Amino acid sequence: MPELTAALQLIATFDGDLLAIILLSLQVNLTALAFALVFGLPLGAVVGLYAFPGRRLVIVTLNALMGLPPVVVGLVVYLLLSRSGPFGVLGLLFTPTAMIIAQTILVTPIIAALSRQVVADLWAEYDEQLRSLGASSWQSMTTLLWDARFSLVTTLLAGFGRASAEVGAVMIVGGNIDRVTRVMTTAIALETSKGNLSLALGLGIVLLLITFIVNAAAFGVREAAARRAALI
């Protein structure tokens, strides 16, 4: 298959276009994931730990937002950042920052909903123990998050998977501009439509490799944690 051979050659020679797209993709995805963790983990912990009026509605809303249509998020962010929008003066539309904002909105509910479940399960197990030790609400939340750090790896993987596979939202707010906002998923869609299958295939191979490496690393972390727990 000549396209596969050409794709492997692009990867082996560190083709400039290929490398630029990969680096921008990692920058956008990892930055969005970091922001989603900053916002999502505390939100999930608070909802999982505390009882308050409307808590069930918040839980249902978080679960529903896990399935946010990316194109709708892209459209909303586009309207907010466009020249006629409230944040148009910032000039963020068709920049990596706009893509990060859209992906953060998509990933945060996933992080929050999954971490809420993890924290709620741990709280049911350690509730009496933490209360007997006189732990404050903040101490209880940070303790549970730390104790669940290896379980939360799965949450991180889910967020990374959503970010790395995103096409619709980043296409709308980023514009798929060469060397500016073109990431792996949007480039694959564009190059396939243009018939440039070697570049599309090369990017697809790299995307699969990154996904495999991230999942393998997460699996290794959890296995190491399980072995350590068995020795204690």
N, C-alpha and C positions, 0 to 999 in steps of 0.2 A: 504494500500500500504506500504509494509515494507521499501522500499527505502525512502519514505517520512518521515516515523517515525524515521529511522536512521539519516536522514539529520537534522531533527529538534533536535534530541538528540545531534548531533555534535555541532549545534549552541548553544543549551542551556548549554552545558558543556564547552564551549569555547575551543574546540579541538585545540591542538597546531598547527597542520598542517593547519587547516582552518584559524586560527587567523594569522599565519605568512603570508599566501597568501593574506589575506584581507589587512593587514597593508602595505605590499609591494605594493599592487595595489593602495591604497590611496596615498602612498608616490610618486609613479611614476606619477599617474594621476594628482594630485594636483600640483606637481612641474612643470610638462609639461604645465598645464593650466596657472600657474603663469608666466612662461616664455612667453607663447603665448600672454598673456595679455600685458606684458611689450613691446613686439615687435609689436603686432597686433593693439592695440588701437591707439598709435601714428601714425602708418602707415595709418590706416583707416581714422583718423582725418585729416591727411595731404592731402590725396587723396580726401576726401569729401569737404575740405575747400578751397583748392587752385586750380586755373586753370593753367596748365602748358602743354607744348608740350608733346604729347604722353599720356595724362591723360586717354583718352578713352581706349587706349591699356592696361594701367595698370589696369583699372577697369575690363575689359574683362578677363585679366589674373588672377586677384584675384578671380573673380567668377568661372573661370575654375578650379583654384587650390583648390576650395572647394571640388571638387570631385576627388582629387588625389587618385589613387589606392594605398592602404596601402602597398601591397606587392612590388610595384615599389619603394616606399619610403624606405621600409625596405632593398631592394636590393641595392639602392644607398648608404644608410648609411652603410650597410655591406661592400661595396667595399671601402668606404672612411676610415673605421675603421679597416679593415683587415690588416694583417701584411704587405701585399704588397701595401696597400693603403697609401695615403699621411699622414694620421693621425694614422697609425698603431703603431707608436712608443709610443703612449699614452696608449696603452693597454686597450682601453675602450670597445672593442667588448665583448659581452656576460656579460655585467654588467648592473645594473639599469640605469647608466648614458647614455648608448647607447639607451636604451628604451626611456628615457626622451627626448633625441635628436630627435629620430624618431617621437615621439608623438608631440613634439613641432612643427616640420615641418608640420605635418598633421593638427594641430589645428590652427596655426597662420593665414593661409589664411581665415579660417572661421571667426575668430575674426575680422580680418582686413576688410573683405568684408561686414559683417553685421554692424560693427561700422561705416564704411564709409557711408552706407545708412542712418543711424540714424543721423550722423553729417551733412550730406548734406541736409536732410530735415529740421533740426533745423537752419542751415545757411540760407536757403531760407526764413525762418520766421524771424530771428533776424539780418539779414545782415545790414539793414539800421540803426537799433538801436545801434548795436555795433560800426558801423562806426561813428555815430554821437557822441558817447561817447569817440571816439578817442582811442579805444582799439587796441593794437598791434596785430600782427598775432598770437603770442604766447598766449596772453591774450584771444583772441577770441577762440583759440583752446581749452585751458584749461577750459574756461567758458562753451563752448558747451558740452565738455565731462562731466563736473560736472552736468550741467543741464540735461544731458541725462543719468545720472547714473542709474536711475531706469529702463529706457528703455533698457539699456545695459545688464540688468539682463538676458534677453532672449538670448543675444549673449553669455554670460557666460555659460548658460545652454547648448547651442548648442555645445560649445567647450568642456564642461565636458562630454556631451553625446558621442561625437566623441572619446574622450580619453578613457572613461570607457568601450566602446564597442570594442576597437581595439584588433585585434588578429594577423593578418598577419605580420605587421611590427615588433611588439614586439617579435613575435615568431622567426623571422629571425635574428634580432640583439641581442636578449636576450638569445635565445637557450632554454628557458623554463627549466632552471636548478633548481632543487628542493632546496628550502631555499635560493636561490640566485636571480633568475630572473623569478620565476614562479608567475604569477599574476592570477587574477580570470578568465579572459577569456581564457587564454592559459591552465590553469588547468582544466577548464570545458571541453575543447576540448580533452585534454589528458585523463582525468579520464573517460569520456564517452566512448572513444575508448577502454579503458582497462576494461570497464564493472563495474567500481567503481561508480555506479550511486548515492550512498548516498552522497559521497563527492561532486560530480558534482552538484547534486540537492541542497545541502546545500549552495554551493557557488553561485548558480543561485538565490536562495532565498535572500541571503545577497545582491547580486548585485541589485536585484529588489528593495529591501528595501532602499538601499543607493540612488538609482535613485529617488524613491518616496519621500524620506526625503528631498533631495536637491531641487526637484521641488516644494514640499510643502512650503519649506522655501522661495524660490524665489517668489512663488505666494503670500505668506504672506507679503513679503517686498513690492511688487508692490501694493497690496491692501492697505497697510498702507500709502504708498505714495499717492495713489489716494484719500484716505479719508482726508489726510492732505491738499492736493491741493484743495479739495472741500471746506474746512473750511476757506481757505485764501481768 
